[in-house]
Amino acid sequence: MEGKRIVLATRNQGKVREFDKLFARLGWETVSVAAYPDAPEVVEDGDSFEANAIKKATTIANYLGLPAIGDDSGLEVDALKGAPGVYSARYAGERASDEENWRKLLSELKDVSLSKRTARFRCVLAYVEPGQAPIVASGQCEGVIVHEPAGDGGFGYDPVFFLPQRMCTMAQLEPDEKNRISHRAQAMQNLLQKLEEAIR
């Protein structure tokens, strides 16, 4: 299993670097699907994070004949019955900016008291070997949607996602700390644990 190459079904180099660090202890190399220009674009049309993650990983693994990891993540707000969910990146429209998305969110919550604005970031990862059943792992980070944005770090909904245990928004965290506690970091650790158990 040493020297194994895993394709990440993403063109986000930040995610590639995160996975690289994680899988280094297994001696595995991760590479972005961007290294394979002919690989198909996968439409995220599933009704859950898990469905989208599995679709991305399965499509890329079977096309390239290499193991692949797909991920999907987003924000779930309890007062909005789990919205924006799988539509987090396009909540305010297909080409909406991060600010447009969180401004729409704040507008939807304008009459909701702080105690009822509980929310979580969720991430689901799917690892697929060509022709094999997926190995799925998830992670989540609990918080509260505040009334006004704070912080200029991170991206997406980070400026309005408040972490009670840290007394700041996700956008106010140092990058290293965010990478330790985030939903994606938890999902990565859970996936790594499952993969280590599978190869014993």
C-alpha positions as CSV (number, residue, x, y, z in Angstrom):
1,M,0.0,0.0,0.0
2,E,3.0,2.3,0.2
3,G,3.2,4.9,-2.5
4,K,-0.5,4.6,-3.3
5,R,-1.9,7.5,-5.4
6,I,-5.3,8.9,-4.5
7,V,-7.2,11.3,-6.7
8,L,-9.2,14.0,-5.0
9,A,-12.3,14.9,-6.9
10,T,-11.7,18.6,-6.4
11,R,-9.7,21.3,-8.0
12,N,-9.2,23.1,-4.7
13,Q,-5.4,23.1,-4.0
14,G,-6.0,24.0,-0.4
15,K,-7.9,20.8,0.1
16,V,-5.2,18.9,-1.7
17,R,-2.6,20.2,0.8
18,E,-4.7,19.3,3.7
19,F,-5.2,15.7,2.5
20,D,-1.5,15.5,1.6
21,K,-0.5,16.1,5.3
22,L,-3.1,13.6,6.5
23,F,-2.2,10.7,4.2
24,A,1.6,11.2,4.5
25,R,1.6,8.9,7.6
26,L,0.2,6.1,5.3
27,G,2.8,6.8,2.7
28,W,0.1,7.7,0.2
29,E,0.2,10.6,-2.3
30,T,-2.8,12.7,-3.1
31,V,-3.3,14.5,-6.4
32,S,-6.1,16.8,-7.6
33,V,-8.4,15.7,-10.4
34,A,-7.1,18.9,-12.2
35,A,-4.0,16.8,-13.0
36,Y,-6.3,14.8,-15.4
37,P,-7.8,17.3,-17.8
38,D,-10.0,14.7,-19.5
39,A,-11.7,13.7,-16.3
40,P,-15.4,14.5,-16.3
41,E,-17.0,17.4,-14.3
42,V,-19.3,15.9,-11.8
43,V,-22.7,17.6,-11.3
44,E,-23.6,17.8,-7.6
45,D,-27.3,17.0,-7.9
46,G,-27.7,14.7,-4.9
47,D,-30.2,15.5,-2.1
48,S,-27.6,15.0,0.6
49,F,-23.9,15.6,1.3
50,E,-23.3,11.9,1.3
51,A,-24.9,11.4,-2.1
52,N,-22.8,14.1,-3.7
53,A,-19.6,12.9,-2.1
54,I,-20.2,9.3,-3.2
55,K,-21.1,10.4,-6.8
56,K,-17.9,12.5,-7.1
57,A,-15.7,9.7,-5.8
58,T,-17.3,6.9,-7.8
59,T,-17.3,8.9,-11.1
60,I,-13.7,9.8,-10.9
61,A,-12.5,6.4,-9.5
62,N,-14.2,4.5,-12.3
63,Y,-13.2,6.9,-15.0
64,L,-9.5,7.0,-14.1
65,G,-9.1,3.5,-12.6
66,L,-7.6,5.0,-9.5
67,P,-8.9,5.3,-5.9
68,A,-10.6,8.6,-5.4
69,I,-12.0,10.8,-2.6
70,G,-15.1,13.0,-3.1
71,D,-16.3,15.5,-0.5
72,D,-19.3,17.6,0.0
73,S,-20.0,20.1,2.8
74,G,-22.2,22.9,3.9
75,L,-24.1,24.7,6.6
76,E,-27.2,23.4,8.3
77,V,-29.3,25.9,10.3
78,D,-31.9,24.4,12.7
79,A,-34.4,27.3,12.4
80,L,-34.4,26.8,8.6
81,K,-35.0,23.0,8.9
82,G,-31.5,22.3,7.8
83,A,-31.2,24.8,5.0
84,P,-29.1,25.9,3.1
85,G,-27.6,22.3,3.3
86,V,-26.5,21.0,-0.1
87,Y,-27.3,24.4,-1.6
88,S,-24.9,26.3,0.7
89,A,-22.6,27.4,-2.1
90,R,-25.4,28.7,-4.2
91,Y,-28.0,29.8,-1.6
92,A,-28.4,33.2,-3.1
93,G,-28.1,32.0,-6.7
94,E,-25.8,29.9,-9.0
95,R,-23.0,32.5,-9.1
96,A,-23.6,34.1,-5.7
97,S,-20.6,35.4,-3.8
98,D,-19.9,34.3,-0.2
99,E,-21.2,37.6,1.1
100,E,-24.4,37.3,-0.9
101,N,-25.0,33.9,0.5
102,W,-24.5,34.9,4.2
103,R,-26.4,38.1,3.7
104,K,-29.4,36.1,2.4
105,L,-29.0,33.8,5.4
106,L,-29.1,36.7,7.9
107,S,-32.1,38.0,6.1
108,E,-33.9,34.7,6.5
109,L,-33.1,34.7,10.2
110,K,-33.8,38.4,11.0
111,D,-36.8,37.6,13.3
112,V,-35.1,34.5,15.0
113,S,-33.7,35.0,18.4
114,L,-30.0,34.1,19.0
115,S,-30.9,31.1,21.2
116,K,-32.7,29.5,18.2
117,R,-30.0,30.2,15.6
118,T,-28.1,27.0,16.3
119,A,-26.3,25.6,13.3
120,R,-23.5,23.3,12.2
121,F,-21.0,22.9,9.4
122,R,-21.1,19.4,8.0
123,C,-18.6,17.6,5.8
124,V,-18.9,14.1,4.2
125,L,-16.0,12.3,2.6
126,A,-16.3,9.2,0.4
127,Y,-13.3,7.0,-0.5
128,V,-13.9,4.7,-3.5
129,E,-11.7,2.1,-5.1
130,P,-12.7,1.4,-8.7
131,G,-15.6,-1.1,-8.7
132,Q,-15.8,-1.2,-4.9
133,A,-18.3,0.0,-2.3
134,P,-17.5,3.5,-0.9
135,I,-16.0,4.1,2.6
136,V,-17.9,7.1,4.0
137,A,-16.8,9.4,6.9
138,S,-18.3,12.6,8.2
139,G,-17.5,15.4,10.6
140,Q,-19.4,18.4,12.0
141,C,-18.7,21.6,13.9
142,E,-21.5,23.1,16.1
143,G,-22.1,26.8,16.4
144,V,-24.6,29.7,16.3
145,I,-25.4,32.2,13.5
146,V,-24.8,35.7,14.8
147,H,-26.6,38.8,13.7
148,E,-23.6,40.6,12.3
149,P,-20.4,39.3,10.5
150,A,-17.0,39.4,12.3
151,G,-13.5,38.5,11.2
152,D,-11.9,38.5,7.8
153,G,-10.4,35.0,7.7
154,G,-11.8,31.8,6.2
155,F,-14.5,31.8,3.5
156,G,-18.1,31.0,3.0
157,Y,-20.3,31.5,6.1
158,D,-17.3,31.7,8.5
159,P,-17.9,35.4,9.3
160,V,-21.4,34.7,10.7
161,F,-20.7,31.3,12.3
162,F,-20.0,31.8,16.0
163,L,-18.2,29.2,18.1
164,P,-19.4,29.4,21.7
165,Q,-16.4,27.4,23.0
166,R,-14.0,29.8,21.3
167,M,-16.1,33.0,21.8
168,C,-15.4,34.1,18.2
169,T,-16.6,33.4,14.7
170,M,-14.9,30.9,12.5
171,A,-13.5,33.8,10.5
172,Q,-11.7,35.1,13.6
173,L,-9.8,31.9,14.1
174,E,-6.1,31.4,13.2
175,P,-5.9,29.1,10.1
176,D,-4.1,26.4,12.1
177,E,-6.7,26.3,14.8
178,K,-9.5,26.3,12.2
179,N,-7.9,23.3,10.5
180,R,-7.8,21.4,13.8
181,I,-11.5,21.9,14.8
182,S,-13.3,22.2,11.4
183,H,-15.9,19.8,10.1
184,R,-13.5,18.9,7.3
185,A,-10.7,18.2,9.7
186,Q,-12.9,15.9,11.7
187,A,-14.2,14.1,8.6
188,M,-10.6,13.6,7.4
189,Q,-9.5,12.1,10.7
190,N,-12.5,9.8,10.7
191,L,-11.8,8.7,7.1
192,L,-8.1,8.1,7.9
193,Q,-9.1,6.0,10.9
194,K,-11.4,3.9,8.7
195,L,-8.8,3.5,6.0
196,E,-6.1,2.5,8.5
197,E,-8.5,-0.2,10.0
198,A,-9.3,-1.4,6.4
199,I,-5.6,-2.0,5.5
200,R,-4.6,-3.8,8.7
